[in-house]
């Protein structure tokens, strides 16, 4: 073609280059396919397929084993039916042939019929058109044609139907011949149902069980390019439309592909399989369609966070729980952080944080113990006093009211306390503001001491609190005081632990320490103050959560003496905090110069005397350290919290957290929270900051468990919003929600079991029958009207209890209503107001009930108005005259049916209800009375009758005076562990 | 030893030092006049364009990257998938410039000896489009496809998190090919560095064939026959564009602070930039008065300076040093050349003014968003 001489390049050489580059190109294309098909998840899926075959085979064996015996007889029956069928083969063949011919004939007839039908429709139109436009119509009429066509159609129809009939007759006959075999087959299949399911599955996944064609298909379906059709190895995913991933300018539904590798996650057979095939540890609660959190609605990253679209170990942003795991992952999976994914997976210890995004309406969440503990610690440590959390606001200030501190403590005590609260009380909730590691220079200590002295003088006047600590006008018998302290319920909220006790922080333990540990009170305040406080806490602090236990003057003195006996001599011996006036001037000047030019500040400072400086610095320091976040302090009524808002802190990008100059804290948000909570000043290390710019979050000395729980809570405060549709408890009344928090606020669960949680006081008292009552089912049980009255003015219900329900005068009616609403919510009780129970005293039921009541000897234990029970005080039970006001009739009936189920461990025996057999024996009427015999063992009627009878019991409802008089005379000489055995006999259950 | 090397490189790569060095080096590498050529010969810089020179240059670049790879700090920047093109660019820039210069020097020698340049083929001096041109282009295309495919298999696309106005990355960097522009933004107002300069670059390059009427060197490599043109282009291309990209990629860290390649990118680093406008120099520092209320009065110094630079200076040049040039190419070409050329050189001028005098703007009218 071309003369090579004319060419600039050697064409042969170019051909070679072209060949080489084409081959390279081909190789690179091949590589593309290999790379594209070589996904990590496919490796897992192949492995899992093997496991699944193995598991299914095992299961198949089990199923086969299970039906082994049964199967034989059914198979025999099938075989005999089959042989019977074989004798009729000839007839069957004949019929099949006939059927074939018939069907062919019918096909033709039906075609003719349908064709005629179309003709008819055409004519019908013409006729109707004629009818509508008869004036304008000129051509010949079609009416006759139409009638003729209709006749023909009818004729065809009959022909067609005749064939239909013949066909169905033939089919029926065939079926009849085959019926027996089919029946036997069906029966066998019922027996083999489970076997067949497993078998079907196996033929789908196990290549060895496949036909040759299927084997080929199974290979071909996963070949590159073709695998877009219906591959076996593929990405599995769920699209969760109610959960969004926030991409800043839009929120996109979450797409989770986790199950592409976690293949056994929703299959119960893989509990023991290694990761990633393991079954989810809690299938009852998660993933399965029957659980409250099905996979299709919640996905995986809804709770675990992470990059749901990732289909490899690294790209799905797994986060290690600890350093060892991290090292192992780096080794095994080349794990690394994906910096650009803003919400990496939560380490397993923090997963509960995600519960909060749907369950953020303050109800105790069962199964989320760590989150509950974290939230409780946030509440009780007062975190939300300084840090606003919109979804979890502060209910009340957690520290005491400091407006009348003069009456309680001295200025020196306050200064020493502020300086080192833990030296006075080892486990106080008051955090340490001072003595932290960014304040250890001598200058800073002088500066801090000046602040401390100034704050103490702002809070307490010079002569404050200097009253006698051993004034015998207010102190009685300490021994009796101790008994009272332990018996009447103080320990529902308080402990007295002079030395640190090794305890695990749990929610229940928290209820025990709701109020302060009462050590050292003798070194803190005066007997007069303690006495008055016990008598009426609200007099001193109207916001206090401490209730009034209505103790007598004598008892109050005894308790005072007991509490005052705890002193802290070491703390007493501490020297006061020294004031360095230069430092005070420095502090004052620094604060002043923030407000005005330095020249003015100097002038102003020179004009101040010492008291004015102290007052000024005190106020500024309280404001600087945010003391008012937890305490009510004069002059800070409208102060704004000083901390950062934490509402969405859990989703703050890690790059926005100030790690300061720290390099050995992991670059994750939870590691930051962890480090901050353990040492709030840690990120000041290495920084050069003027005193007022130092980090100032105080140190709460949280232990590991607490830090982890609070970190979980902080991670729970995040911006990951979910659609209203999947929010939990959306139907819960706001009032009930408030009620649940009030119950926490006033620590009702310190004494009572509510919603299956609480009641630690039972452990302290020993025997459950002498401890505050279990309040499960309270919502269904108590008449709200009565309950409100009782809350506002508690009277004795269980006469054998020494522990008493305190008066919470600080709780308003509105709040009580919320608490009642919460009780009702727990039991799904909708009725607030009821009419009196109507019953007929002359009915058979009532009389039967009266009889049962007599036979049951209720009066052994129960009061009837002022009528004492027959047995002694240790077994006394509520006054039955109260029942009609106090209880709901529906509940009473259920209670009588089976008290043990409702309140496990109750001493109330179920009344004996005679059965039909007992009532039909001769002389039954003598034993049971004629009404009961007539009722003939009808349990419902008997319970109704007994309940009705109880509603008819008359008598005084408030018998407090009578009971008190009795115990004043006889004392409580029972209760406690050692008498348990005796008590059991006292109940005389055996007599029933 | 390595540490010394690293600290030397760190010290040298400070923009003031490296920019100055390169500015001095460019006329020595591409000597525009005999005087520079003499120094070039004396120092033996021309040897860079020999085969040994190529080897040494490549070896040095490779050594630099190898040392960088094993340095914990430089490794982070070097191995970012985004920066892979820059590494390629450094190699390819060197190689192609070497190739051009190598061939140019050979041709220059041949021309000196009265021979034809290497590229001179036969009397008709033609090559066929097919197969000579299209075939090799096709082969190159295939090979380049192979390269792109392999690259895309081996290095995942460097995707980042969804853009978040509340959390911008630090440093926020433009795509690599715009890093030169971003570097200009340090010295110029956005409308200049972001709009006027890029347009001038495009129009300027379009105008080159119209302004450069030197017929020599067409169709073959040659340096000697158009050394001023090559020098100016190389300065604009290598120093004012490529080098600025390298600075933007490797040397600009958090808060757009400058870091040597082996330095740790410390986000806490604070470098004070107390920059002062020309008007402030004039009124406040020289005359000890406040700034005049009248904006035009306030900035008149700047206007005078810019006017003088852009419009008086070329006239003076036309009468003195560039007299021959002016006469040769005529007023229209001369004006265009001056417009583009002076604009180009305003960049290094402004950079030096910033470094030496902390000069922020020559004309500063933030009220009208007009700053030069």
Interface residues (C-beta under 8 A of the other chain):
Chain A: X2 X6 X7 X8 X9 X11 X14 X17 X18 X21 X22 X24 X25 X28 X29 X31 X32 X35 X247 X248 X249 X340 X341 X342 X653 X655 X656 X661
Chain B: X121 X127 X128 X131 X132 X135 X136 X138 X139 X142 X143 X145 X146 X149 X150 X153 X159 X160 X161 X162 X163 X164 X165 X166 X167 X170 X268
